[in-house]
Amino acid sequence: MKEEPTEKIVSEIAKKSGKSEIEVSRLIAEKVEKFSGLLTEQGAAYMVGKALGVGGKAAEYSLISELEEGMRGAELRGEVKAVFPAKEFDKGGKKGKVQSIIIEDESGEIRLSLWNDQVDKYKLTKGSRVEITNAIISTYNEKKQLSLGFNGTITVTKKAEEKFEKLANLRGGLSSVNVAGKLLRRFPAKEFSSGERRGKLCNFQLGDETAILRATAWNEKADEIEKYNEGENIEIINGYTKDGMFGVELHLGYSVEIRVSGMQMPGIKEILKEAIPEKKINELVDNENSSISGKISEISRGNLRYLICGKCGKKIKKMENGVVCESCGEVEPKSRAIISIILEDETGKIKVTLFGEDALKIFGITQQQFEKELAEKEAETICEELNEKLAGERIGAYGYTKENSFSGEREFMVKALL
């Protein structure tokens, strides 16, 4: 944009604001001195004009470094550097939501806050070019930030599509990482304290067709990842990576967004065949993911089912007045199949426990048939029939080994049949 001569701008500001040209020139000189050469006289003049409420067309766009607390009606261009998840709040009984966006240009960066309806109106993506009009400049924690004033707008001039990295391509030290994969295993969340700092973390494993990665969700993100079931396809937006003891680790901090993915992804079997080596039974290590194969030597006796939430599939608790899920409240329970077998290979034997669909595959029946069988027969009778049917059959499975807290024996917990 062609700049107007400073003298003309000073004259226009003085005429519209009612101040003298000498006073306007003094304000411009103070701006130039304050920004130590970052501003031209014209740029400083445009800022003074805006501050006095008489900015003209020539002052349409400001650099981020030129913005000052208290400015209103600011207009700027930039690129979206980061998009943080929206947060809901309740202040004095008034509910709302806010979302932070980092905007950058050649002179610096600034945080843009979107409030309430603005959050849903502007769906910005990292890397997009935007033009912002009628912004208000304020400070928070001694840092400048901007929000939209009355009739303020954000126009996307160049939309950037979200890009997702394959897990095998990740390396330590990356920020603003987007990945998609299958939630293979989620470990129980843990609370921690370090000095006066307290928090929560939840470790989990994410897999795609290229690799399986260890990941950690922190604090409120630990609560969020617990809402997703193992086997679900998820997307993680704006994570970061570190080099850990066992390779690259993905971390989910406060700026991460977690959501269900609609992408086409390979099944657990395909992911595991590429990434998890098969081990002999005597080579199994506690809490390490492995795949094993062998023949069924025995079906262990048991109840063959346990109750889960009919909505989310999590375990439930029986209370005096009904059945309660910690996530869904009072619910109708649903039966989930469980079966334990003794698997053996040339190196030894181990108890193998299967759940849900994998257990039903061992039974060779559907969920409906399973319910009918249990209604008509005792669990012990079904186990005896399965012993006759399955003894000597070979199977392969993916899972992990752990010590049973009741028996003290090691057992292999199946995550998928192979």
N, C-alpha and C positions, 0 to 999 in steps of 0.2 A: 504494500500500500504506500502510495506516495505521501510523504510527510509535508505538512504545511509549514511555512516559515514561523519561527518562534514568535516574532513580533506580532504576527496576525493572530496567533492563538492567544497571546497575552491580552491583546486588545479585545478579543471576543469574550474571554473569561471576565475581564474587568467590566465590560458592558453588561453582561448577563448577571454577574454576581453583585454588582453595585460597589465592588472594591476598586481602589485606584490601581493603575497599571504598575506603579512603583511597589505597592504592597503585593500584587500578584507576582511580580518579578522576584521579590524577596522570598516568597514562598517557594518559587521554582528553584532558586539558588540553594535554599536549605535542603530541598529534595536531592539535588545533584550532589551536595556535600555529604548528606547522610548515606547515600548508596555508593560512595567512594568510586565514582566513575562507571558504575554499572548502568547508569541511566544517561541517555542523551538529554539535552535541554528540552527537546520536543517531548520525549517520554515523560520527563518530570512535569512538563506543562500539562500534559494530558492527565497525569495523576492528580495534580492540583485542581484541574477543572472538575474531575470526577468527585474529588473530596468536597468541593464547593457545590456539587449538585448541578453543574452546568457542562458536563462532558459532552463533546460533540461526536459526530460520525468519525472524525479522524482518530479519536481515542478508543476505537471499538474494541481492540484486543490488548490486554496487558500481559507482560511476562509474569510468571509466578513470583520471581524475585522482586517485582515491583509492588506486589500487593501489601497493603498495610492494614493493621487492625482498625476497625471502624469504617472501612470503606464499604459503600453500598453501590449496587448497580455495576459491579465489576464484570467484565467480559474477558474470557480467556480461551485459548486453544491448548490442547495437550493430548497426551496418550494415557490410557488407563494402565497403570503399572501393577496394581493389585486390587482384587475385589474380595472383601471380607464378608463372611456370612452375616445375614441380618440377625439382630438380637431383639427379643421382646422384653419389655420392661413394664413395671407397674409403679408409678410414682404418685403418691397421695391419692390412690384409688383410681388414677387415670392410666389406662393401658395404652401401649403404643409399641412401635418398633423403630429401630434405627439401623442403618447400614453404613459402613465406612468404605470409601473408595479412595485409592491413592492416584492422584493425577500428576503427571510430570511433563515438563517441557525442557527446552535447552538450558533454562536458567535454574531449575530446581524442581522440587516436588511439594505437594500440599495434600492434606486430607480433606476430602469432600464428604460431608455427612448428609445422607438422605433420610427423611423422616416419614413414617407412616405411609400414606398413599404413594409417596414418591418411590418407596422401595419396590412396590409392585409395578409402577409405571416405567421405571428405567431399569432394564435388565442389561447391565453392562458386562462386557467380557474383557479379560486382560488382553492388551495389545490394540484395542480399538482406539481410533482417533475421535475426539469429541470437541464440540464447541459449547461453552457454558455462558449463558447470559443472565444478567441481573443477579449476581451472587453477592453475598454479604460476607465480609471478612471479620473473623474474631480470633481469639487465642484461647488455647486450653493447654494447661501444663507448660506455658511459655512457648507454645508452638502455634504458628498460624494455621487456621483451618477455614474452610468456607462452607456455606450452606446456600440453598436457593432462596432468594427473596420472593416477594409476591410477583407472580407471573414469570418467575425464573424458569429457564428451560435448559435441557441438555440435548444436543443434537449429535447423533452418531454420524460422522462424515465418512468413516471407513470402519466397517465392522470386522473384527478379528474372530475367527472361529476357534473354539477351544481345541487345543492339541493334546493328545494323550500319548505318553511315553510307554513303550514296552518295558516290562520290569527288568529284562536282561540288559537294557541300555542304561539303567541308572547307575550312578557312581556317587560317592560321598561328596558332601559339600554343595549340593544343589538346593535352590530355593524355588518356591512357586511351581512345584511339580504337580502335574495332573496325571493320574494313572487310573486304569480300570482293570478289575479282575474279580476273581471268585473268592469269597471269604471261606477259606478252607478249614481253619480252626481258630477258635477264640478262647483264650485262657481266662480264668477268673480274674476280675479286676482286683487291684490291691491299693490300699491307702498307704501313704508314706509321709514321713516328716523329716525335714532337714533344717535344724535350728528352729527358727520360728516359722519356717515355711512348711505348710501342709498341702498335700495334694492327693491325686488319684491317678492311676495308670491302668491301662488294659492292653496287654500284648495279644497280637493275633497274627495269622498268616494269610497272605494274599497271593494268589497265583494266577498267571495267565499262560498262554501257550509257550512262553519263552523262559519262564523262571518262577520260583516260589520265593517270596520275600518275607522277612520278619518285619513287623510293623508295631508301633506303639502309639496309642491314643492317650492324650494327657487331659486330666481334669474333666471339664464338661464334655470333652470329646470321648472320654472313656465311658461316660454314661450313654452317649449317643451311639457308639459302636455296639454297645450291648443290646440295642434295639434290633439289630440285624441278625438273622439266623445263619448258621453255617450252611454253605452251599449257595447263598444268594450272590448275585452279581452286583457289585457296587462300584461307584466312582468316587475318587478322592481328589478334591480340587484344592490346590494351593498348599500341598504338603512340602516337607523338606527332608533331605537325606543326610545320613552320617555314616562313617565307616565304623562298624562294630566288630566284636570279637569273631563273628561268624559271617562277615561280609557286609554288604551295604544294608542299612536299615532305613525304613521309611518312618517318619515321625509326623504325628497329627497334632498341631498346636491350635491355639484359639482361633486362628484365621482360616482354618480348614473347613470346607463344606463336604459333607458326606451325603450321598444320595444313591438311590437304586439306579442301576444302569440298564438301559434298554439295548445295549450293544449285544451283538451275537458273539458268544464266547464258547470255547470248547468245554466239554464236560470235565468233571473231576478226574475221571479215568484217563482221559487224554493228557491232561496237565500232569498227572502224577507219573504216568509211564515215562515221560520225558525227563522229569526232574527228580524223582525219588528212586534210589537204587534198591534192588531187592536184597534182603539179608536172610541168612539162616537164623533159626530160632536161637541158637547159642550166641549169636552176634548182637542181639537186640540190646539197646541201651535205653534206660528209663527216660521218658519225656522227649525222645527223639523220634521224628517222623520216619517211618520205614514202610516198606512193602514186604510181605511174606507170602509164601505159598506152601501148601502141604495137604495131607489127607485128614479127613475127619475121623477121629478114633472113637469119639463119644459125644453125646448130647448131655449137657449138665442139666440137672433138675432145677426148676425155678418156677416163678409165677407167670412168666412169659409175657407180662405186660405191666405198665405203670401208667399213671394218669398225667396228662399234660393239659395246658390251656387250649381250648378249642379255637382261640383266636390267633395267638402268636406262637404256640408250640412250645412255650417254656414250661418248666416244672411248676406244679401248683402245691398249695398247702391246704390241708383239710382243717377247717375251723369248726367251731360249735354250730355256727349258723350257716355253713355252706362251704363252698370251695373258692379259694382266692388265689389270683395270679398277681404278683407284685407289680406287673406292668399294666394289666387290664382290669384289675379289681375282681369283683365276684363274677365268675364265669361258669359255663357248662363244661365239665371235663370231657376229655377225649382219651381213649386208650391208645397207647403206643406200644408196638411190639418190641420185645427184648428177648434175646436168646444167647446163651453161652455154650460154646462147643470146646472140645479139646482137640487142638490141631497139632499134628506132628510131622516132622521131616526127619532126615537122617541124623540130625544133630540133637534132637530133643523134642519135648512137648511143651505147650503153653495153652492156658485158658484164653479163648478169644470171645469177646462180647460184641454182639451186633445189635443195632437199634433201628427202629422204623422200617423204611423201605428195604434196607439190607437184610434185616431180620425176616421180613416177609418173603424175600427171595429165597432164603434158606428153607422157610416153611413151604414155599412153592405155591402160595395162595395170595389172594387180594386182601385188603383191609376188611372188606365186608365179610369175606369167607372166614377170616381170622376171628372176627367178633362172633360169628355163628359157631365156629369150632369151640371157642371158650364157653359159650352158653350151653353147649350140648355135652362137653367132655371136661373131665378134670385135667388140670395142667400136667399132672404126672403121667396120665394116659397118653396125652399128646407127645410128651417127651419120649416115651417108650416107642411109640409108632415112628417118630423121627429117627430114633436110634437104628431101627431095623431098615429104614429107608435110606439113610445117608451115610452109614458107616462105610468107610473106604473111599468116599467121594473126595475129589480134589478141588480146592478153591484157592483163590488168591485175594489178598486184601491189603488195603492201605490204612495205616493208623499209627498209634503210638503205644508204648509200653509204660505201665505204671504199677505201683504197689497198691493192692486192694486194702483199703483202710480197715476193713473188718477181718479178713482172713490173713492179711500180711503176705499173701502170695502175689507174684507178678502176673499181670494179665495184659492182653493186647486189646486195646479199644479201637474198634473198626470205624473209620470215617467213610470208607467206600469199598465195595467189592470190586475186584479187578477181573 
